[in-house]
Amino acid sequence: MKTTFINLVYDIVLCCAISLPSYSQSITGHLPKRIDSIFERWNISTSPGCVIGVVRNDSLIFAKGYGSANLEYEIPNTPSSLYHTASISKQFTAYAIVLLAKEGKLKLDDEVKTYLPWFPDFPEKITIHHLLIHTSGIRDQWQLLSIAGTRLDDVITQEHILKIISAQQELNARPGEIYNYCNSGYTLLAEIMRVITGKSLRAYTDSAIFKPLGMVSTHFHDNYKEIEKNRAYSYDRLDDTRFSNSILSYSNSGATSLFTNAYDLSKWVMNFYNPKVGEEEDLKTLTTRGKLNNGYELNYGLGVVVDQYKGWKQFSHSGGDAGYRTYLTILPELKMGFYIFSNLSDFYQIAKLYEVIDFFVNEKEPGRQPIRPEHQDSSLAILKDNTAIQHFPGHYISDDGVLFYFGFRDRVMFINSYLKNNYLVPGGVDTFSLLSSPETKFIFKLSGKDTLVEIRYPNRIRYLQKYTKAEHYADEVMMRYAGTYYSPELDCSYTIQWRDRQLYLTHSKYLDSKLTLIGPDHIQSERWWMNHLVVLRNEKDQVAGFEINSGRVMHLQFNKLN
């Protein structure tokens, strides 16, 4: 009742504020209608929609809902609607860690295993800071769970996630070597916090952050059975007029599961430039960019992306679980913040919010024009000697399953498509850089009959191997891949079947999916959690297993059973 009353007061105050001179100075006469026009498509009772908020200085100057929070009862989205914010949650988990560090209860450079003795023994030290900036090398929890047969619309508890993390036998990469977004790290941070404080993440953040800021409707939702008034439900689109429920049954927190509304989140925004919880030094820690072992500075701080928009410093993060799509950005130099919560999975929340932001934010330096890729000097890409690259053009596949094509035309090498910003600029006999991004290097190598490429991005290295596209393989070749494959790490198995002249991947929890051979040693599947399999062979060149090298999980081995 208390929460409902406070939200009602907020609604009344906001509505009254629209007619006050101080509000009209911030929101001009036609601006609310211009914002409404952006979301007109979703502003009907038979469609999910969104809620947006605009904060300036110490006020929520605009907040409004569009479409329905619940389609079955046609309950409208309002600024009071309670939303699951997905990965926006991470900055709250990170800030709680920063506050604990300030109290001297931990250090960001402490080893994870210091607090979690059950954590796997990896060859190199993994620190709390590695978890915060996604450089730990740990495999991602959602992808591991999906591979193991847990659907993301199943009930997923904190204990379930910790169990699958504790079974990891190998890292994706050395700690600090690459940036690879990892939800597992933030679940571990919540567990570290529990060990140190004796409280759940929900309880600690409630006392340390939410209550001091007056965020009366905000909490980490760690029990899927719990009833929450004013909750917005999430949906997938079936067609132009029909939708289906997109189920979310999480009982876990740290990487996700923050519940909040437009009124409460405005107070978090204000805390970035007028801190009431923590101090400026704590916020500086939160928003300091991480670095890799090679010294490269990431655009990610602790649970927030740190970059610029129109020349202004920006702290932001997006989120997406089930049908929820969220985004929050804070421009501290302007003392402004903008956010959007949507309950429809095909809603482009980031693009739509920046349409709103552009009504309020101008370029920091008017007239300054950034150098765009199409303005680069394409003559730099012209090759003087074509003979040295005769083996380079062709189709390639990366270690993590991404397909590339390198072509050659008019004395110019290009990647994927013949566009100016995809030109490759020669830097040596076998080294090129991307015209539009000179820090990205391509190093070609010949290894026997194979042509290999290293793509060196500032924050990672990707390895490519050339392959020959084949429309068909002989039946006897395809049948060699058939069999049952088992992962000791996940204690689960998949079967590859050959039927109707097609390879299929089968599992008891999922529908069968088609497999496509990309060269003899790379297989693509239709499943996002294992869309790239690298074939493992024994000394007799027989298929002995495969590795899942896909997205946020690398080198996860499945052995072929006899």
C-alpha positions in Angstrom: 0.0 0.0 0.0 2.9 2.4 0.8 4.5 1.8 -2.6 1.2 2.3 -4.4 0.5 5.6 -2.5 3.9 7.0 -3.2 3.6 6.2 -6.9 0.2 7.8 -6.9 1.8 11.0 -5.4 4.5 10.9 -8.1 1.9 10.7 -10.8 0.0 13.7 -9.4 3.2 15.7 -9.0 4.3 14.9 -12.5 1.0 15.8 -14.0 0.9 19.1 -12.1 4.4 19.9 -13.1 3.5 19.9 -16.8 1.5 23.1 -16.3 4.1 24.8 -14.2 6.4 27.4 -15.8 9.6 25.6 -14.5 8.5 22.5 -16.4 7.5 24.3 -19.6 11.0 25.9 -19.6 12.4 22.4 -20.0 9.7 20.8 -22.2 8.6 23.2 -24.9 5.0 23.1 -26.1 5.4 20.8 -29.1 8.1 18.6 -27.6 5.8 16.1 -25.7 3.9 15.5 -28.9 7.1 15.0 -30.9 8.2 12.4 -28.4 4.7 10.8 -28.6 5.1 10.5 -32.3 8.2 8.3 -32.0 6.2 5.7 -30.1 2.9 6.1 -31.8 3.1 2.7 -33.4 3.1 1.0 -30.0 0.7 3.3 -28.2 -2.4 1.1 -28.4 -3.9 -1.2 -25.8 -3.5 -4.3 -28.0 0.3 -4.0 -28.3 3.2 -4.1 -25.8 5.1 -0.9 -25.7 7.5 1.0 -23.5 8.1 3.5 -20.7 10.6 6.3 -21.1 12.1 8.8 -18.6 14.1 12.0 -19.1 16.0 13.5 -16.1 17.5 16.9 -16.0 19.4 18.2 -12.9 17.3 17.1 -9.9 14.0 16.5 -11.7 12.3 13.8 -13.7 11.1 16.3 -16.4 9.4 13.7 -18.6 8.0 10.2 -18.0 5.4 8.4 -19.9 4.2 4.9 -20.9 3.1 3.6 -24.2 1.1 0.5 -25.1 0.2 -2.2 -22.6 2.1 -3.6 -19.6 -0.3 -6.6 -19.7 -2.1 -7.6 -22.8 -4.6 -10.0 -21.3 -6.1 -7.3 -19.1 -5.1 -4.4 -21.3 -3.3 -2.7 -18.4 -1.4 0.3 -19.7 2.3 1.0 -19.4 2.9 3.9 -17.0 5.8 5.5 -15.2 4.8 3.3 -12.2 5.1 0.1 -14.2 7.6 -2.2 -12.7 10.2 -3.6 -15.2 12.8 -6.3 -15.2 15.7 -4.2 -16.5 18.0 -7.1 -17.5 21.7 -6.1 -17.8 21.2 -2.6 -16.5 21.3 -4.5 -13.2 25.1 -4.9 -13.6 26.0 -1.3 -12.6 24.1 -1.8 -9.3 26.0 -5.0 -8.6 29.2 -3.2 -9.5 28.5 -0.2 -7.3 27.7 -2.5 -4.4 31.2 -4.0 -4.8 32.7 -0.5 -5.0 31.0 0.4 -1.7 32.4 -2.7 -0.1 35.8 -1.9 -1.3 35.4 1.6 0.2 34.6 0.0 3.5 37.8 -2.0 3.3 36.0 -5.3 3.1 37.6 -6.3 -0.2 40.0 -5.1 -2.9 39.2 -5.1 -6.6 42.5 -6.9 -7.2 41.6 -9.7 -4.8 41.5 -13.2 -6.2 38.1 -14.6 -6.7 39.1 -17.9 -5.0 39.9 -16.0 -1.8 36.2 -15.6 -1.2 34.9 -18.6 -3.1 37.1 -21.6 -2.3 35.0 -23.9 -4.5 35.9 -21.8 -7.6 37.8 -24.0 -10.1 41.6 -24.1 -10.1 42.7 -22.3 -13.2 46.4 -21.8 -14.0 46.2 -18.0 -13.7 44.8 -15.7 -11.1 41.3 -14.3 -11.7 40.4 -11.2 -9.8 37.3 -9.3 -8.9 38.3 -6.6 -11.3 38.5 -9.2 -14.1 34.8 -10.1 -13.4 33.7 -6.5 -13.4 35.2 -5.6 -16.8 34.4 -8.9 -18.5 38.0 -10.0 -19.0 38.1 -13.1 -16.7 38.0 -15.7 -19.5 35.1 -17.5 -17.8 32.5 -19.0 -20.0 29.0 -17.4 -20.0 26.4 -18.9 -17.8 23.4 -18.5 -20.1 25.2 -20.2 -23.0 26.5 -23.0 -20.8 23.0 -23.6 -19.4 21.5 -23.7 -22.9 24.2 -26.2 -24.1 23.5 -28.4 -21.1 19.8 -28.5 -21.9 18.4 -25.8 -19.6 16.0 -23.6 -21.6 16.2 -19.9 -20.7 12.4 -20.0 -20.0 13.0 -22.7 -17.4 13.2 -21.8 -13.7 16.9 -20.9 -13.2 18.1 -20.4 -9.7 21.3 -18.9 -8.3 22.4 -22.3 -7.1 21.9 -23.8 -10.6 24.2 -21.1 -12.1 26.9 -21.5 -9.5 26.9 -25.3 -10.0 27.5 -25.0 -13.7 30.2 -22.3 -13.2 32.0 -24.5 -10.6 32.3 -27.3 -13.2 34.2 -25.3 -15.8 37.4 -27.0 -16.7 38.9 -24.5 -19.1 38.8 -20.8 -19.8 37.9 -19.1 -23.1 41.1 -17.1 -22.8 43.8 -16.0 -20.3 42.5 -13.6 -17.7 43.0 -10.0 -18.9 43.8 -11.1 -22.5 40.5 -10.3 -24.2 37.2 -8.6 -23.5 34.3 -11.1 -23.8 31.0 -10.1 -22.2 30.3 -12.6 -19.4 27.2 -12.8 -17.2 28.8 -15.5 -15.1 31.2 -12.9 -13.6 28.3 -10.8 -12.2 26.7 -13.8 -10.6 30.0 -14.5 -8.9 30.2 -10.9 -7.7 26.8 -11.4 -6.0 28.1 -14.5 -4.4 31.3 -12.8 -3.2 29.1 -10.1 -1.7 27.0 -12.7 0.1 30.1 -14.3 1.6 31.5 -11.0 2.8 28.3 -9.4 4.2 26.2 -12.4 5.1 23.4 -10.8 3.1 22.0 -11.5 -0.4 22.6 -9.0 -3.1 18.9 -8.0 -2.7 19.3 -7.3 1.0 22.6 -5.5 0.7 21.6 -3.2 -2.1 18.3 -2.5 -0.4 20.0 -1.1 2.7 23.1 0.4 1.0 21.7 1.9 -2.2 17.9 1.8 -2.7 16.6 3.0 0.6 19.1 5.8 1.0 18.2 7.0 -2.5 14.5 6.7 -1.9 14.1 4.0 -4.6 11.1 2.5 -2.8 9.9 0.3 -5.7 13.3 -1.1 -6.7 14.8 -4.5 -5.7 16.8 -7.5 -7.1 14.1 -10.0 -7.8 15.6 -13.3 -6.7 12.4 -15.4 -6.3 10.3 -15.9 -9.5 7.2 -17.0 -7.5 7.0 -13.6 -5.7 4.0 -11.4 -6.7 4.9 -7.9 -7.7 2.2 -5.3 -8.2 2.3 -3.1 -11.4 4.7 -5.6 -13.1 5.0 -5.3 -16.9 5.0 -8.7 -18.6 7.1 -9.5 -21.7 6.1 -10.6 -25.1 7.3 -11.8 -28.5 5.7 -10.8 -31.8 3.9 -13.4 -33.9 2.8 -11.0 -36.7 1.6 -7.4 -37.1 -1.3 -7.8 -34.6 -0.6 -10.9 -32.5 1.8 -11.6 -29.7 2.9 -14.4 -27.4 4.1 -14.5 -23.8 7.9 -14.5 -23.5 8.4 -16.3 -20.3 11.0 -15.2 -17.7 11.3 -17.4 -14.5 14.7 -16.2 -13.1 15.4 -16.8 -9.4 19.0 -15.4 -9.7 20.6 -12.0 -9.5 23.8 -10.1 -10.1 24.0 -10.2 -13.9 20.3 -9.4 -14.2 16.9 -9.3 -12.3 16.8 -5.7 -11.1 13.1 -4.5 -10.9 12.5 -0.8 -11.0 10.3 1.9 -12.5 10.7 5.3 -14.2 10.3 7.2 -11.0 12.9 5.3 -9.0 15.5 5.1 -11.8 15.6 8.9 -12.0 17.1 9.0 -8.5 19.9 6.6 -9.6 20.6 8.9 -12.5 20.9 12.0 -10.3 23.3 10.1 -8.0 25.9 10.2 -10.8 26.3 13.9 -10.7 24.9 14.7 -7.2 26.0 11.7 -5.1 23.9 10.8 -2.0 25.1 7.2 -1.9 28.8 7.0 -2.1 31.1 9.8 -3.1 32.5 11.2 -6.4 35.6 9.0 -5.9 33.3 5.9 -5.9 31.6 7.0 -9.1 34.9 7.6 -10.6 35.9 4.1 -9.8 32.7 2.8 -11.3 33.2 4.7 -14.5 36.9 4.2 -15.0 37.6 2.2 -18.2 39.2 -1.2 -17.8 42.4 -2.3 -19.5 43.7 -5.5 -21.1 47.1 -7.0 -20.3 48.5 -5.3 -23.4 47.5 -1.9 -22.0 44.6 -1.4 -24.4 41.8 0.7 -22.8 38.3 -0.7 -23.1 35.2 1.4 -23.4 33.8 -0.5 -20.4 34.0 0.5 -16.8 32.4 -1.5 -13.9 29.0 -2.5 -15.3 28.8 0.6 -17.5 29.9 1.5 -21.0 32.1 4.6 -20.9 32.2 6.6 -24.1 30.8 9.8 -25.7 27.7 11.0 -27.4 27.9 14.2 -29.5 31.2 15.0 -27.7 29.6 14.6 -24.2 30.8 12.0 -21.8 28.4 9.2 -21.6 27.7 6.3 -19.1 25.3 3.7 -20.5 24.2 0.1 -20.6 21.6 -1.9 -22.5 19.6 -5.0 -21.4 17.7 -7.8 -22.9 16.0 -10.9 -21.3 13.0 -12.7 -22.7 10.8 -9.9 -24.2 12.3 -7.1 -22.1 14.5 -4.5 -23.9 16.1 -1.7 -21.8 18.6 1.0 -22.1 19.9 3.7 -19.7 22.4 6.5 -20.5 23.7 9.3 -18.4 25.4 12.5 -19.6 27.0 13.7 -16.4 28.4 17.0 -17.9 24.9 18.0 -18.9 23.4 16.6 -15.6 20.9 14.6 -17.7 19.8 11.0 -18.0 17.6 9.1 -20.4 16.1 5.6 -20.2 13.6 3.3 -21.8 12.0 0.0 -20.8 10.2 -2.1 -23.4 8.3 -5.3 -23.0 8.5 -6.4 -26.6 11.4 -8.4 -27.9 11.6 -6.8 -31.4 11.6 -3.3 -30.0 14.7 -1.3 -31.0 15.0 0.5 -27.7 18.4 2.1 -28.2 17.6 3.7 -31.5 14.3 4.9 -30.3 15.7 6.4 -27.2 18.4 8.3 -29.1 15.6 9.9 -31.2 14.3 11.3 -27.9 17.8 12.3 -26.7 18.4 14.3 -29.9 15.6 16.6 -29.0 17.5 17.6 -25.9 21.2 17.2 -26.7 23.3 19.2 -29.2 26.9 18.7 -30.3 29.3 19.8 -27.6 31.4 21.5 -30.3 29.0 22.9 -33.0 30.2 22.6 -36.5 32.8 19.9 -35.7 32.4 17.1 -38.3 33.9 13.7 -37.5 36.0 11.9 -40.1 33.7 9.2 -41.5 34.9 6.1 -43.3 33.5 7.3 -46.7 35.8 10.3 -46.4 39.0 8.2 -46.0 41.5 8.2 -48.9 40.8 5.0 -50.8 43.9 5.4 -52.9 45.8 4.1 -49.9 44.4 0.7 -50.5 45.8 0.3 -54.1 48.3 -2.5 -54.3 51.5 -2.0 -56.3 52.3 -5.7 -56.5 49.4 -8.1 -57.0 51.4 -11.4 -57.3 52.1 -11.6 -53.6 48.4 -11.9 -52.6 47.3 -14.5 -55.1 46.5 -17.0 -52.3 44.7 -14.5 -50.1 41.2 -14.0 -51.7 38.5 -16.5 -50.8 36.2 -17.7 -48.0 37.4 -18.0 -44.4 35.9 -19.1 -41.1 37.1 -17.8 -37.7 37.9 -19.8 -34.6 34.6 -18.7 -33.2 32.6 -19.5 -36.3 32.2 -16.1 -38.0 32.4 -16.3 -41.9 34.5 -13.8 -43.8 35.2 -13.2 -47.5 38.3 -11.5 -48.8 38.1 -10.3 -52.4 40.3 -8.5 -54.9 39.3 -6.1 -57.6 40.8 -3.1 -59.4 44.1 -3.7 -57.5 42.3 -3.4 -54.1 41.8 -6.0 -51.4 38.5 -5.8 -49.6 36.7 -7.8 -46.9 33.1 -9.1 -47.2 31.7 -6.4 -49.6 33.2 -4.0 -52.1 32.7 -0.8 -50.1 35.1 1.9 -49.4 35.0 1.4 -45.7 35.9 -2.3 -46.2 39.1 -1.6 -48.2 42.2 -3.2 -46.8 45.3 -1.0 -46.8 48.7 -2.8 -47.4 51.2 -2.4 -44.6 53.7 -5.1 -45.8 53.8 -8.2 -48.0 51.2 -10.0 -45.9 49.9 -7.4 -43.5 46.9 -5.1 -44.1 44.8 -2.7 -42.0 41.2 -1.7 -42.3 40.8 1.6 -44.1 38.0 2.7 -41.8 39.7 1.4 -38.6 43.5 1.4 -39.0 44.1 -0.2 -35.6 42.5 -3.4 -36.9 45.3 -5.5 -38.5 45.0 -8.5 -40.9 48.0 -10.8 -41.1 48.0 -13.5 -43.8 50.1 -16.7 -43.4 50.7 -19.8 -45.5 50.9 -23.0 -43.6 51.4 -26.0 -45.9 48.3 -26.0 -48.2 46.3 -23.8 -45.8 45.9 -20.0 -45.8 45.5 -18.5 -42.4 44.6 -15.0 -41.2 45.1 -13.3 -37.8 42.8 -10.4 -37.3 44.2 -8.3 -34.5 41.6 -6.0 -33.0 42.7 -3.7 -30.2 40.8 -5.9 -27.6 41.3 -9.4 -29.1 42.7 -11.7 -31.8 40.6 -13.7 -34.1 42.0 -16.6 -36.1 40.7 -17.4 -39.6 41.2 -20.5 -41.8 40.5 -20.5 -45.5 38.0 -23.1 -46.8 36.5 -24.2 -50.1 32.8 -23.8 -50.4 31.2 -27.1 -51.5 27.5 -27.5 -52.4 27.5 -31.2 -51.7 29.5 -33.8 -49.9 29.3 -37.6 -50.6 27.0 -39.5 -48.4 29.9 -41.7 -47.0 31.7 -38.5 -46.0 28.7 -37.1 -44.2 27.9 -40.3 -42.4 31.3 -40.1 -40.6 30.0 -37.3 -38.5 27.0 -39.3 -37.2 27.2 -40.5 -33.6 26.7 -39.5 -29.9 28.9 -36.8 -28.4 29.4 -36.3 -24.6 30.7 -33.4 -22.5 32.3 -34.4 -19.2 32.2 -30.8 -18.1 28.5 -30.4 -18.5 27.5 -34.1 -18.2 25.3 -33.9 -21.2 25.3 -35.4 -24.7 24.1 -34.6 -28.2 23.6 -36.9 -31.2 24.4 -36.1 -34.8 22.1 -38.1 -37.1 22.4 -38.6 -40.8 18.9 -39.0 -42.4 17.3 -38.0 -45.6 20.7 -37.0 -46.8 20.9 -34.3 -44.2 22.9 -34.0 -40.9 20.8 -33.2 -37.8 21.7 -32.2 -34.2 19.4 -33.8 -31.7 18.9 -33.3 -27.9 16.1 -34.5 -25.6 15.1 -30.9 -24.7 15.2 -29.3 -28.1 13.8 -29.8 -31.6 16.1 -31.3 -34.1 18.2 -28.7 -36.0 20.0 -28.9 -39.4 23.7 -28.9 -39.6 25.8 -27.4 -42.4 29.3 -28.5 -43.2 31.7 -25.5 -43.7 34.7 -27.4 -45.0 35.6 -30.8 -43.5 36.3 -29.5 -39.9 33.7 -26.8 -39.3 30.0 -27.3 -38.7 27.3 -24.7 -38.4 24.1 -25.3 -36.5 20.9 -23.3 -36.1 21.3 -23.1 -32.4 22.7 -19.8 -31.1 24.3 -21.5 -28.1 26.4 -23.8 -30.2 26.2 -22.5 -33.8 29.8 -23.4 -34.5 31.4 -26.8 -33.9 35.1 -27.5 -34.7 35.6 -31.2 -35.5 38.3 -33.0 -33.5 40.1 -35.9 -35.2 42.3 -38.7 -33.9 45.6 -39.9 -35.3 43.8 -41.9 -37.9 42.0 -38.8 -39.1 38.7 -40.1 -37.8 36.1 -37.9 -36.2 36.8 -38.1 -32.5 34.6 -35.3 -31.2 34.0 -31.6 -31.5 34.6 -28.3 -29.7 32.0 -25.7 -29.3 33.7 -22.4 -30.3 30.8 -20.0 -30.4 30.4 -16.5 -29.0 30.9 -16.5 -25.2 31.9 -20.2 -25.0 35.1 -21.4 -26.5 37.0 -24.8 -26.5 34.1 -26.7 -24.8 34.9 -30.3 -25.8 32.4 -33.1 -26.6 33.9 -36.6 -27.1 32.4 -39.0 -29.7 31.3 -42.2 -28.0 32.0 -45.5 -29.6 
